[in-house]
C-alpha cells in the first residue's frame, strides 16, 4: 500500500516537473518610458544656460527668456494617445506645505512626438495642440532652476507620462486639475533628474 502511494507520488512529481519544463520561461517586464536629455546625465548637474544662473543679476525670471533643455523619450507603450511632461523641485517648500515647486507642466503632447527641442517657447497653446499651464511664477512654460548658492543642490525632477487619452482641459487648468484628469489613464512614466544650485 505504502509502496503504491510512493509510486503514484513519484509519477505525479515527474509529470509536474515535465509540465514546468514545457512552459516558456517567464519574460521580464518591458522597461517603462525612458526620458533623456543631451544637456546633462541623469542625476548630473544642469548647465547654467538652462537655469536661473543665466539671468542677468537683479533681473527677475519673468523678464528673461527661459531656455528649456532638449528632451527625448523612448519605450512608448501601445495605446498611447498623449503625453504629459512635468518638472518639479522636491527640495523646496511651498507655503509651509508638502507641495512641490512647479517649474513646468505641458499636457496633450501628441502621441507621435518623441522629443522636445531646446528652448520651447513660453506660450500656453502650442501649434501641435499641446498646452503649457502656468508655473510657480504664474507664467506659462518652462522656468529654470534657481536654488540658492548657500544651500544644498536641489534635485529637479522631470517626468513624462504616457496617457491613453487626451485631457479635456485648457490653458487655465491648474496642476491639480491636470493631476486629477490623469488618474486612471497613465500607461507608463519616465523620470529624469538634474541637480543645481547657483554658483
N, C-alpha and C positions, 0 to 999 in steps of 0.2 A: 504493500500500500504506500509506504513512505517513498519507496523507490519509484513508483509510478508518478507520484506527485512531483518528485525531484526531476523526473524526465520531462514532464509537462512544463514545469517552470523553466527548465533549460531551453526547451524548444521555443517557448514564448520569449525568452530573453534574446535568443538568436534572431527570431523574426523581428523583434522590436529594433535590435541593432541594425539589421539589414534595411529596415524601412527608413531609419535615420540616415543611413549611408546613401540611400537612393534619393533623398531630398536634396535640392540645391542648397548650397551654403547661403546663409542669410547675407544680404547685401548691406554694406554700411550705408547710413543715411547720406543723401546727397548734401553737399555743403550749401549753406544758405547764401543769400546775396553777399557779394564781395564788393566793398566800397574802397576805392583807392584814389590817390592823387599823385601827380608827378612833382608836386611842390614840396612834399616832406614825407618821411616814412611814418607808418602807423606808430604812434607813441613818440614821434620825434618833435623837434622844435619847429613851430610855424615861422616861416621867414617874415621879417618885419613888413615887407610890402603888402602883406595880407592882414595887417594888424593896425591897431591904433598908433603904433610907433611911427607909422608912415605919415601921420597927420602933422602939419606944422605946429610947433609949440603954441599952446594957447588957443588953437582953433578947434572948436567942438566938432565932433564927428558928423553932425548933420549938415555941416557946411563943407565937408570934404568928401569927394568920391571914395567909396569903399570898394576895394578890389578883392573879390572872392577868388579862392583858389580853384584851379581846374579840377573837376571831379569826373570819375567814371565808375560804372558798376557792371558786374557780370553775374553769371549763375542765376539768371532771372527765371522764376518758376512759370510753368504753363498756367494760363488763365489770368495772367497779369493784365489789368485794364489801365492802371495808372500808378504813378509813384508819388510818395510824399518825402520831402527832404527837410530835415531839421538840424539846427546847430544850437547847442546849449552850453552854458558854463555851469557845471555842477558844483564848483568850488566857491561860488558867491551866494550870499543870502539875499532874499528879496523881502524887504519889509518885515523882517523877523519871522519869516515863514520858511517852509521847506521847498517852496517854488524855486526852480532854477531859472537863470537869466537866459532869455530867448534872444539869440543873435540872428537867426534866420529860419524862416519856415516857408516852404513852397509846396503847393499841392496841385493835383491834377496834371502832373508831368506826364505826357503821353507814354503809352506802353512801348512805343518804338524807340524812345530816347534811351541812350546808354551813357551819355556824358553831358556835362555842362562845361562851357568854356570858361576861361579866366575872365573875371570882371563882368559877371552877369549884371545887366543894367538894373538899377534900383527903381523898378516900376512895378506897380501892383499887378497889372494884367499884361502877360507876355504874349507875343504873337503866336506861340504854339498852343495857347489855351491854358497854360499853367498860370497859377496865381500866387503872388508873394504877399503875405499879410504883414502887418506892422510888427517890428521887433521891439525890443525893450525901450528904445528911444522914440517909439511911435512913428518910425519911418519904414516904408516897405522895402523888402530886400535884405541884403547882407549887411551886417555890422561887424567890423573886425574886432578881434580880441583886444582887451585893454587892461589886463591885470597889472597892478602897480608893481614897481620895482622893489618895494620894501616888503613884499610878501612872497609866498611860495609860488611855484609855477602852477597855473591853472590848467585843467585838462578839458580843453574844448572838444566837445563830443558831437561829431557829425553822424547822422543816422539816415538811412534811406529805407523806406518801407515799400514793398510791392503789394498793391491792393487789387482785389477782384472787382472793383467798382470805381467810378468817378464820384467825387464828392459834390453834392449839390449845395455848394457854399460860394460866397462871393468874396471880394477883397476886404469887406468889412468884418469877416469872420475873425474870431479870437482863437488863440491857441487851444483853449478849452473846447471850442466848437469843433475844431479840426480833430482833436483827440477823441471826442465823443463820436463823431461821424465815422472814424476809422475802426471803431470797435466791431469785431466780428468779421472784418474784411481783410485782415493782414495775412498775406500768404508767406512772406519772408521779410527778413530785416538784415541790413548790413551796417556795420559800425566802423568808424574811423576816428581816432583820437589824435589831436595835436596839442602840444604844450606851449605855453607862452607866459612870459612876464616881461614888463618893459625893461629895456637895457639900462 
